[in-house]
Amino acid sequence: MGTPEHHEPVLRVERGQASDEELAALTVVLLALRAGGAFPRRGRPVNGSRWWRPRTRRAPRSWQ
């Protein structure tokens, strides 16, 4: 498999001129965000699908 001779741009700058270094930095940031390592998750993790119940419809913890 050879390398393609014509490269399609992945990013497009609408206004102004972005240098190669600026595009490389932006690409690194976007790939890091996509990988999911940029921001820690909040709350407890959700495993699979869960049934959702409003708080007003929850069963009491104790009948005593």
Z-matrix of the N, CA and C atoms (Angstrom, degrees):
N
C 1 1.436
C 2 1.522 1 108.73
N 3 1.295 2 117.47 1 123.47
C 4 1.457 3 121.67 2 -179.19
C 5 1.514 4 111.80 3 -94.03
N 6 1.306 5 115.13 4 174.36
C 7 1.462 6 119.87 5 177.59
C 8 1.516 7 108.84 6 -87.63
N 9 1.328 8 117.48 7 139.87
C 10 1.466 9 119.22 8 179.24
C 11 1.528 10 110.44 9 -68.62
N 12 1.316 11 115.07 10 146.61
C 13 1.461 12 119.60 11 -178.26
C 14 1.520 13 111.76 12 -83.73
N 15 1.314 14 117.83 13 -27.40
C 16 1.466 15 121.05 14 -178.76
C 17 1.524 16 108.52 15 -114.02
N 18 1.312 17 116.83 16 123.14
C 19 1.465 18 121.60 17 -179.03
C 20 1.525 19 109.54 18 -102.90
N 21 1.315 20 115.87 19 126.55
C 22 1.461 21 120.80 20 174.32
C 23 1.522 22 108.56 21 -81.35
N 24 1.328 23 118.66 22 137.41
C 25 1.467 24 119.46 23 178.53
C 26 1.524 25 110.91 24 -69.89
N 27 1.318 26 115.32 25 138.13
C 28 1.457 27 120.83 26 178.56
C 29 1.519 28 109.73 27 -89.14
N 30 1.317 29 116.82 28 -36.22
C 31 1.459 30 123.22 29 178.02
C 32 1.519 31 109.33 30 -113.08
N 33 1.325 32 115.16 31 146.96
C 34 1.458 33 119.47 32 178.41
C 35 1.521 34 108.78 33 -128.65
N 36 1.319 35 117.14 34 132.75
C 37 1.457 36 122.81 35 177.69
C 38 1.520 37 107.19 36 -94.06
N 39 1.335 38 116.35 37 120.54
C 40 1.459 39 120.79 38 -178.13
C 41 1.525 40 112.45 39 -75.17
N 42 1.322 41 116.28 40 -40.85
C 43 1.467 42 120.32 41 -179.10
C 44 1.512 43 109.45 42 -133.94
N 45 1.289 44 116.18 43 143.36
C 46 1.456 45 120.28 44 176.72
C 47 1.513 46 111.84 45 84.45
N 48 1.305 47 114.98 46 -174.49
C 49 1.460 48 122.27 47 -179.15
C 50 1.521 49 108.76 48 -123.24
N 51 1.295 50 117.67 49 117.11
C 52 1.465 51 121.52 50 176.75
C 53 1.526 52 108.31 51 -95.20
N 54 1.312 53 115.32 52 133.36
C 55 1.463 54 119.35 53 177.97
C 56 1.525 55 109.50 54 -76.86
N 57 1.315 56 115.99 55 168.41
C 58 1.463 57 120.12 56 178.02
C 59 1.522 58 111.33 57 -61.89
N 60 1.330 59 117.26 58 -36.58
C 61 1.467 60 121.07 59 179.59
C 62 1.522 61 111.00 60 -66.88
N 63 1.337 62 117.20 61 -40.24
C 64 1.467 63 120.43 62 179.22
C 65 1.529 64 111.09 63 -66.31
N 66 1.316 65 116.79 64 -41.28
C 67 1.465 66 119.71 65 177.84
C 68 1.521 67 111.49 66 -66.13
N 69 1.325 68 116.74 67 -37.28
C 70 1.466 69 119.99 68 177.74
C 71 1.522 70 110.77 69 -65.38
N 72 1.337 71 117.58 70 -42.05
C 73 1.466 72 120.97 71 179.01
C 74 1.525 73 110.59 72 -64.70
N 75 1.310 74 117.35 73 -42.75
C 76 1.463 75 121.22 74 178.70
C 77 1.526 76 110.95 75 -63.45
N 78 1.310 77 116.91 76 -40.56
C 79 1.459 78 121.14 77 178.56
C 80 1.521 79 111.38 78 -63.11
N 81 1.325 80 116.97 79 -41.63
C 82 1.468 81 120.64 80 178.86
C 83 1.523 82 110.50 81 -62.72
N 84 1.325 83 117.17 82 -43.28
C 85 1.466 84 121.04 83 -179.69
C 86 1.527 85 110.41 84 -64.58
N 87 1.320 86 117.56 85 -45.37
C 88 1.464 87 120.18 86 -179.18
C 89 1.528 88 111.91 87 -64.77
N 90 1.315 89 117.43 88 -39.46
C 91 1.464 90 119.82 89 177.73
C 92 1.522 91 111.67 90 -67.62
N 93 1.331 92 117.24 91 -36.00
C 94 1.464 93 120.21 92 177.49
C 95 1.525 94 110.59 93 -66.71
N 96 1.325 95 117.06 94 -40.85
C 97 1.464 96 119.91 95 177.40
C 98 1.526 97 110.74 96 -64.65
N 99 1.306 98 116.96 97 -40.05
C 100 1.460 99 120.51 98 179.85
C 101 1.522 100 111.57 99 -66.55
N 102 1.317 101 116.98 100 -33.11
C 103 1.460 102 120.78 101 179.72
C 104 1.522 103 111.67 102 -69.87
N 105 1.328 104 117.56 103 -18.72
C 106 1.452 105 120.89 104 176.09
C 107 1.507 106 114.46 105 87.38
N 108 1.286 107 119.49 106 8.80
C 109 1.451 108 121.22 107 -178.77
C 110 1.513 109 113.73 108 -95.10
N 111 1.320 110 118.00 109 3.15
C 112 1.459 111 119.98 110 -174.81
C 113 1.526 112 112.43 111 -79.53
N 114 1.305 113 117.01 112 -40.46
C 115 1.451 114 120.37 113 -175.16
C 116 1.525 115 109.67 114 -124.78
N 117 1.328 116 118.15 115 132.97
C 118 1.469 117 119.44 116 177.78
C 119 1.524 118 110.51 117 -71.16
N 120 1.325 119 116.04 118 149.60
C 121 1.460 120 120.42 119 177.22
C 122 1.515 121 110.23 120 -73.33
N 123 1.306 122 115.18 121 146.96
C 124 1.461 123 120.14 122 176.48
C 125 1.516 124 108.69 123 -107.74
N 126 1.310 125 114.75 124 149.81
C 127 1.456 126 119.31 125 178.55
C 128 1.508 127 111.70 126 78.74
N 129 1.316 128 114.93 127 -175.02
C 130 1.460 129 118.64 128 -179.27
C 131 1.523 130 110.09 129 -85.96
N 132 1.302 131 117.70 130 149.14
C 133 1.464 132 120.20 131 -178.89
C 134 1.523 133 111.22 132 -70.04
N 135 1.295 134 115.78 133 148.53
C 136 1.456 135 122.18 134 179.06
C 137 1.520 136 107.47 135 -101.74
N 138 1.316 137 116.33 136 121.58
C 139 1.458 138 121.26 137 179.50
C 140 1.518 139 109.69 138 -100.85
N 141 1.301 140 116.87 139 114.81
C 142 1.457 141 120.77 140 177.34
C 143 1.519 142 111.71 141 65.09
N 144 1.312 143 115.84 142 -156.86
C 145 1.458 144 119.69 143 179.08
C 146 1.522 145 109.74 144 -94.05
N 147 1.311 146 115.73 145 145.14
C 148 1.462 147 121.42 146 179.51
C 149 1.520 148 108.29 147 -125.65
N 150 1.302 149 113.93 148 155.98
C 151 1.454 150 118.44 149 172.07
C 152 1.510 151 107.69 150 -82.71
N 153 1.301 152 116.32 151 137.06
C 154 1.451 153 120.84 152 -179.72
C 155 1.514 154 109.19 153 -102.36
N 156 1.310 155 115.90 154 129.06
C 157 1.461 156 121.60 155 176.04
C 158 1.516 157 108.40 156 -128.28
N 159 1.332 158 116.57 157 132.69
C 160 1.468 159 117.81 158 174.92
C 161 1.521 160 109.99 159 -64.96
N 162 1.300 161 117.11 160 153.15
C 163 1.466 162 121.70 161 -178.65
C 164 1.527 163 111.97 162 -60.86
N 165 1.298 164 119.18 163 -29.81
C 166 1.464 165 120.95 164 -179.07
C 167 1.524 166 111.91 165 -71.40
N 168 1.296 167 118.80 166 -17.78
C 169 1.459 168 122.27 167 -177.43
C 170 1.522 169 112.64 168 -104.20
N 171 1.304 170 118.97 169 11.59
C 172 1.465 171 121.54 170 -179.18
C 173 1.523 172 111.23 171 -77.18
N 174 1.304 173 114.90 172 147.12
C 175 1.458 174 120.23 173 176.67
C 176 1.528 175 109.23 174 -72.96
N 177 1.342 176 117.28 175 145.42
C 178 1.461 177 119.09 176 178.24
C 179 1.524 178 110.79 177 -67.60
N 180 1.316 179 116.17 178 151.50
C 181 1.465 180 120.46 179 -179.53
C 182 1.525 181 111.39 180 -76.32
N 183 1.297 182 116.61 181 -30.44
C 184 1.453 183 119.53 182 -178.44
C 185 1.523 184 108.73 183 -145.52
N 186 1.331 185 116.69 184 141.06
C 187 1.449 186 121.17 185 177.96
C 188 1.524 187 111.31 186 -93.43
N 189 1.296 188 118.51 187 -0.36
C 190 1.467 189 120.85 188 -177.66
C 191 1.499 190 112.02 189 -86.39
